[in-house]
Amino acid sequence: ILPIRTGSVIDVNRRIIKIGRNIASAISLPEEMQSEALDMFEDIATDPRWTNIRSNKSLMVDCVYEVAKKHDWRVDGKKVTVDSLVLVTKGMFGRGTQPKPHLWRTEFGRLE
């Protein structure tokens, strides 16, 4: 994966950015939080230690979830949860994706 911030974006990056923005928009994350999730994704996905424990789409779901959780984000007064993101992704892709940041958090920590 090429760095997203450099402007030398390849198709897979454009696709995953679109997926990330769509998921974030579905839970009404503001633009600055969307950017935070995209930056987190890039930081992890371009790290030489990253071994693709999760697919790009799943990692993006993890990053959106982590940002929503960090900011105690709520939709209609309810916290964004693992279950709510599974429902959002099921509605978008026909198959729910469960956030599982615990699979990589030990190696990469909570990226702030």
N, C-alpha and C positions, 0 to 999 in steps of 0.2 A: 504494500500500500504506500503510495506516495503521500507526503505531507499535504494536508488540506490547506493550510495557511499560505503556502508558497505561491499558489496560483497555478501550479503544474498538476492539476487535478485530472485523474483518469476516470473512466466511466464508472468503475466500482465505487469510487469515492463520491461521485455525483449521486449515484443511486442511494448510497447509505446516508448521505447528507439529507436527501429528500425523505427517506424513511424516518430519520431522526426528527426532522422538522415536523413531519406529519404526526408522529407519535406525540411530540411535545405540544403541538397545536391542539391535538385531541384532548389533552388535559389542561389546555389554556395556559401553558407556561409562557411567561413574558419573553421577549426577544433576548434579553441579557441572560436568562436562565437557559434558553435554547442554545445560545453560544457557549455557555459554560459546559453543557452536556456534550456538544460537538468537540470542544477543545479537550475534554476528558477522554472522549473516544479516540481522538487523534494521538494524545499523549500515550495512551495504552497501546493502541494498534501499531504505532510506529516505534515503540520501545523494542530494542533488540532482544529483550528477555521474553517478549510476548510469544507464546507458542500456539495461539489460536485455540485455546481451551473452549472458546465460544465462537460461533459464527459472527461475522460482522454485524448482521441484523440483531443477534442476541446480545452482543456487546453493546450495541447502541441502546437497546431496551434497558440494559443494566445501567448505562450512563444516565439516561433520562430519569430512571428510578432513583439513582443516587442523588442527583441534583434536586429532584422533587422532595426527597426525604430530608436532605440537608437543609432545605428552606422551609420544611414543614408545610409543603404546598397542599392546598385543599381545593377541591372542586365541589361546588354546591355545598360547602360546609363540611365535606368529608375528606379525610386525609387520603392522599394517593397511596395505595397499598399494592402489594404483589398481586393480589386478586383483581384489583381494578385495572392494572396494566395488562393482565392476562385477558380480561374482557375487551379492553381497547384493541389489543393486537389481534385478538380473534375476529373482531369486527372489521379490522383493516385488511387482514391477510387470510382470513378463513381458518386460521389456526393460531391459538393463543401461545404467546411466548412468555414464560415465567422469568422475571428478573432473578438472576443468581449471581450477584456481585461477590458473594462469599467465595466463589470458585477462584477468583483472582485477587481478592482484597488482601490476602496474606502476602502475596508477592508485590503488589503495587500500592497497597495501603489505601486509605481514603484520600484521594487526590483532591487537594484544596485549591 
